[in-house]
Amino acid sequence: MSHSFDVVVIGGGPGGYVAAIRGAQLGLRVALVEQDKVGGTCLHRGCIPTKAYLRSAEVLHTLRQSREYGVLTGGVDLDFAAVRSRKDKVVSNLHKGIQGLLKKNGVAVFQGRGALVPPSIFSPNGLVSVMVGDQQELLEFNKVIIATGSRPKTLGIPVDGAHVMTSDEALARPDLPASVIIIGAGVIGMEWASLYADFGVRVTVLEFLDRILPTEDEAVAAELHKLMTRRKVEIVTGAAVLPESVQAEGGQVRVQARVGEQVREFQAEALLIAVGREPVTRGFGLENRERVTYGPGGFIQVDGFGRTGDPAIYAIGDVAGGGLAHVASHQGIIAMEHIAGLNPEPFAPVRVPRCVYTRPEVASVGLTEAQAREQGREVRVGTFPWRGIGKALVHGSVDGFAKIVADAATGDVLGVHLIGPDATNLIAEAGLALTLNASAWELGQVIHPHPTLAEIFGEAALAVEGRAIHM
């Protein structure tokens, strides 16, 4: 059966379904093709289920510390089956919500594997072929948006789901390992290290580089390293894992890593590979579109509006190097508005907030201090500790700090970095400051209510000019 649409979106994750809804709002005829479930990796195997686990870990930690708040409880135990059940319920509710939104907005959803059919005299831009059960649907389009996402990298290590896992298998696992080795100390690796540690799992993290969270400000990464070590998480940096050394037998996994001049062996009940993700660009006909080009890491090259070298094809999200769910959604809106003939602002990577949901949380937006200096900028830096914020003491979370990097000449805020309580929510204020090209002085003039955690922005902004009040 053949259908005609203005735009066909391949991939129903946070980039694809948001783009589809925005297109429908703009009066475009939109089809969404998803081979699994709308919501994508983020909803079903990534952001949401992982954060549900992290929330359970946070509650468990709080209950175990309740005596500090004058609250006496009996024995506190973890029911991991209930943790998993709650996670599944959260995911199910959100999945139903997305399905309802697509239906409400009139998006035609085709559940099946989509494949690009080369252009012909009958369809100059090509078609998307979708197998829905045993029936082929042909979707003619003016534009197509590729939003096929990414998959976990494995370093070539065989994954069995029981002893050797990626984050996909870790989320599907019905029980907790007694001990785990995590390869990779980026966002995914450190989040799993944090939740596993709170759940009572013995954790060892192996990181190839010389520090954890290599994309974050160095001072923030060092602080998290210190705090995670205090929580008995073993972190080994400068560790070059030897993939061929991985052996799983007798209920244990062994792996070797070169650390300095030595080769060390590590052993645990499970191994979690958290070394990043790779784009899904093969197997659905995109390789036949010669004008679509690829950059480092195999990501599709696009401009600020999501356009590829092929005028009929846009790409958004992980497949185009986005790497974050909120990036995919934002790029999806930009791409669809551009297709509709509007004049959206092109995607600005420097404005993207980055969040790490460890305990304590890490969040940032803009340039790190090192990045600003590498650009040849003279900078002034203001930092302020949570111990100087009354609400942080009330909250019982005083580790960490806020750091603001500002241009020394103009005072403009170049980057904001947080490690501490509720950082992933608080960072939105800093994102607004960057969007409005605010100066540190202007951020310092914002009247922050007292007592709140947000007061740390005002103090850190004042600290840029050496005027912090409570330090």
N, C-alpha and C positions, 0 to 999 in steps of 0.2 A: 504494500500500500504506500502511496506517495503523499507527502504533505509539503506545504510551502510555509517558510517562516522568514521573518526579517533577520532573526539571530538564533543560532543554535549554540547552546552552551554544553560542552562536553566535560562532565565532572560536576558532581553535586555537593562538593564540600563548601566551606564558608566563603570561598571566592565565587564558586559557580552558582550556588542558590541565591546569594545576595545579588549578584549581577542579574540573574534571571528575574528576580522580583523588581529590581530597579528598572529593567527594560520594560516590563509589563506596566509599571507605573507611568512610564513615558509613552505608552500607547503602542509599543512595538509588539509584534507577534513573536513570542519567544518559546522555544522548546528547550528543555533541560534533559540531558541524557546522563543517567547514572547506573552503573552496572551493579552496585551494591545497595547502599542505603543513603538517602540524602542526609547531609550533615558531614559526610566524609570522615577522614581520619581524625580530625579534630574532635568531633562529637563521639565517635564510636571506639577509637583506639588511641586517642591522644589527649588533647587539652582537658576535656571535661572529665573523663573517667580518672585521669591521673590526679586532677585537682580534687575530685571526690575522695580519693584515697588520702591525699594530703590534708584535707579537712578532718577526716577521721583521725589521722595521726596527730593533728593539732589538738583536737578535743581530748584524745588520750593523754597527751602531754600535760594539758591544763588540769585534768582531773588528778593526775599523779602529783601535781604541784599545788593542789587545792588547799592544803594546810597553810601555805604561805598567805592565803587570802582569808584565813580564819574559817574555812569550810572543811569540816571533817566528814570523810566518806569511808565506807567500808572498803573491802578489797576491790581494786579496779582491774578488770580483765578485758582482754581483747577477744571479740568474737569475729574472726575474719570472714566467716560466711555471711554474717550480717553486714559487714563492711562492703563486701562484694554485692550483696543484694541491694543495699542503698545506692551504690554506684550504678547498678543496672537500672534502678528506678529513675534516677536523675536523667540518665541517658535516654531512657524510653520516653519520659515526659517531654524532653526537648525535641526528640525525633518526631513525636506526634505534632508538636507545635510547628516545626518547619514544614511538615506535610500540609498542615492546615493553612499556613501562610502562602504556600505555592498554589494551593487550590483557590484560596480567596482572591489571589491576584491574577488568576487565569493563566498560569504558566502550564504549558503542556509537558507533562513529565513522562519520559519513556525509560522504563527500567530494563536495561540491557546493555550490552557492550557496544559502544559506538565506534565506527571506523570511517575515516575520510575516504570518499571515492573521488578519484581524480576528475578534474574538470572535463567537460565535453561540450559539443555544440548545443546539446540540450540543456546542460547545466554549467554555464561558464565559470561559476565559482566552485563547482563540485557539489557533492552530496554527502550527507552523513547517513551511513547504513547502520541500522540498529536491529539486532536480533532480539525480539521480545517473545520469549518462548520459542516456538518453532516457526514464527512468522517474521518476515523481514519487513521493516519499515524504512522507507527512504525519505529523508528530510532534506528538502532543498532550502538553501539559505543564501542571503546576501552577505552576511558576515557570520563567522564562527569564532567563539571564544574557547580557547583551550584552558581548562582548569583541572587537569588530571592529577595534580598533587605530586607527592613524593613517597618513597618507601625507605625503610631503615637500611643503612649500610651494614654490612656484616664482616668486612675485612677478609672475605673468603672463608670464614669459619662456619662449618656446618651447624645449622640451628635445629635443635630437636624439640624445643618447646618445654622440656623438662629440666635439663641440666644447662643447656646453652640457649639463651633467649635474646630477642630484641625487646623493645618496649611493647610490641604487639603481643608477644607470648607472655610477658610478665603480667600484663593486664588480664589475660585469659587464664592464668594459673589459678587453680582452686585453693592453693595453700601458700603459706609463706616458707621460704627456705630458712634454715637456721643460720646460714651464712651466705654471703654473696660477694663476688668480685665484679666490680663495674669497670668496664673499659671505656674511658672518656669522662672528662670532668667539665663538660660544657653544661648547658642548661638542663638537658634531659638527664644526664648522668648525675648531676648534683641534686636534682629534685628527687630522683629515686633513692639516692644515698640518704637524703633527709627523711623521707617517709619510712624507708626500711629501718633506719636507726631508731625512729620513734616507735616502730612496731616490734623492736627488740631483736632485729636481725644484726648479726655481726657483719660490718661492711668494710671492704677494702676498695679504694678507688685508684685505678692506674691511669695516669695522664701522660701523653707523649710530650707535651710542651712543659715549660718550666713553671707554669702556674695554672690554677684552675680558672674557669670562666675567662678564657682568653679575649673575648670580645668586650668585656666590661672594664671599667676603670681599675687600674692596678691596685689602688688603695682599697677599693671595695672587695676585690678578689682576695686580697691578703687578709682582710677582716673576716670574710666568710671562711677561708681556710682555717684561721685560728679558732673560730667558733665551732666549726664542724669537728675539728680535732678534739676540742674540749668535750664534744659529745661522743667521743670514742670511735669516730670514723677515721680509719687509717687512710691517709692520702699519700700516694707515691707519685711525685712529678718526675719528669725526665725519664719516663718509663716507656721504652719502645717494645710493645708487645710482639711476641713471635707467634703469629697465627698458627703456624704448623705445629706448635708445641701443645696446642689444646688437646687434652685427653679427658674423656668422661668415662669413668668406670667405678664400680663399687659405691655408687651414690655420691661421688665426689667429682669435681672438675679441677684439673691442674692446668696451669698456664705459666709460661716463662716470659720474662721481660728483661731486656737489657737496661740496666740502671747504672749509668756511668760506665765503669770498666767491668762491671759484674753482670752475670746472668742470674737473676733470682727467680725462684719458683714460688708461685702462690697457689693456694688450695682453698676451695670452698664447696658448699653444696650446689651452688648455682653460679653461672656466669651471665652477666647482662652486658650486651654490646650496645654502647650508646655513643657512637662516633659520628653522628650526623645522619643526614638523609640524602638520597639521590633522586633527581627528577624522573617522573614517569613520562617518557617521550616516545617510547617505541611500542610497536604492536598494534597501533590503530591508524596507520596510514600517513602519519605526519612526516615520516621519512621520505615520502614521495613528493613532498612540497619543497622544491629546490630553493625557493627564495626565503624559506625559514632557516635562520642561522642559529648557531649555538656558541655560547661562551664558555669560560672556564667552569669545570664541573658538569658540563653537559646541559646547562640551563639555557632555555630559549632566550635569545636576545630580543628585547623590546625597548620601545621608547617610553617616555613618561606617561603616555596614554594607553600603553599595552599593545601598540601596533608592532607586528613582526615585519619582516621584509616582504611578505606576501600581503597585498592590500586587503585580502578577504579574511585574513586570520589575525586575531588578537590572542594574547596569552597573559595569564594572571596567576598570582600566588606562587606556591612552591616550585611549580614547573618553570617559572620565569625567575627563580632566585629569591622569591619573597620571604620564605622561611617562617612566617608567623601568620596565624589565622586572621588577625586584624589587618595585616597587610593585604592578604588575599581579598578580604571583604572590601577594603578601601579601593584597591586596584580594580575590583569588579565594578564598583560604582563609577569610577573614572572611565573605564573602558566603555561601559554601556552608555553613559552620557555623551561620550565622544562619538560613538556610533550614531546616536540620536541627533547629532548636529548641534549639541550644546557646546559650551566653552568651559569645560572643567579645568581646575588647576591641575597641572601635571603632578604625578607622584613625586613626593619629596622625601627620600630615604632618611634624611637627617632629622625629620620630625617623628619618626617611628619610635614609640615607647617600647622598651625591652623589659621583660619581666621574668624573674626567676622565683618560683613559689617554694623556696626552701624555708626552713625556720632558722634564722629570721629571713624575711623576704628581701630580695634585691630588685631594684627597678631603676631604669635610667632612660634618658632621652637626650639626643644631641651628641656632641663630641666629648670624648674622654679628654683628660688633661694632656695625655701624650699625643693624641690625634691633633689637638689644637696647636700644640707646639711644633709638630711635624709639618703643619701647614704654614709655619713661619710666623704664627701669631704670638704677640706678647699677651700673656694672660694674668689675671688675678684670680685667686682661688679663695673661696670661703668655705669653711667646714664648721659643723656644729654637732655635738654629740647628743644622743637621745637622753643621756643622763641629766641634761639641762632643761628638759621639757617635762613639766609637771604631769601631763596626761600619760606620758610614757612610764613614769614611776607608778602612777595609779594603775596603769595597764599591766604593769609587771614585766615590761619589755624595755630594757635600757641599753642593750648591746647595739653597737653600730652608730651610724652618723649620716648626716646629709652633706653633700659636697656640691658646690656650684662653681662652674668654670665660666669666667666672664672675660670678654675682650678688654684688655687694659686701656685701650684708647677710647673706645665708645661706651664701655660698660655693658654692652649687649650680652645677654645670657647665651653662652655657646653650648653648654651641657649641664645637666643636673643628674646627680647620682645618689641613690638612697640605698642603705642597708639597714633594716630595722622593721618595726611593727607596721603592718598594713601598707608597706611601701608600694605594692602593686596597684593599690587604689589611689594613693596620694600622688603618684607620678603624673596623673592627668593635669594637675595644676601646672606642673612644669611644662607639659606639652603645649598648653595654651600660651604660656610665656614665650616659648620658641615660635609658635605660630604668629604671635603678635609682635615679634621682634622686641620683646620687652627687655629692659635693662635690669641689672641686679638692683639698682636703686628703686626702680618702679616695683619690682617684686617685693622689696623691703617695705614699701609704702602700703601694701595690701594689709588691711586690718583683719588679722586672723583671730577668730574667737578663742577665748580662753575658758577652760583648759581644753585644748585639742592637740592631736598629733600634728596637724597641719602647721602649727606655730613654728615648726622646725624650718620651714621655708623662709619665713621672715627673718629668723635669726641667722640662717646660713647666708641669706642675701646681704644682711647688714655686715656679716663677717667678711664679705668680699672687700669692704672698705675699713675693716678693723673696728666696726661699730656694734658688734653683737652685744646685747644687753646682759644676758644671763650666762656669760662665760668670761 
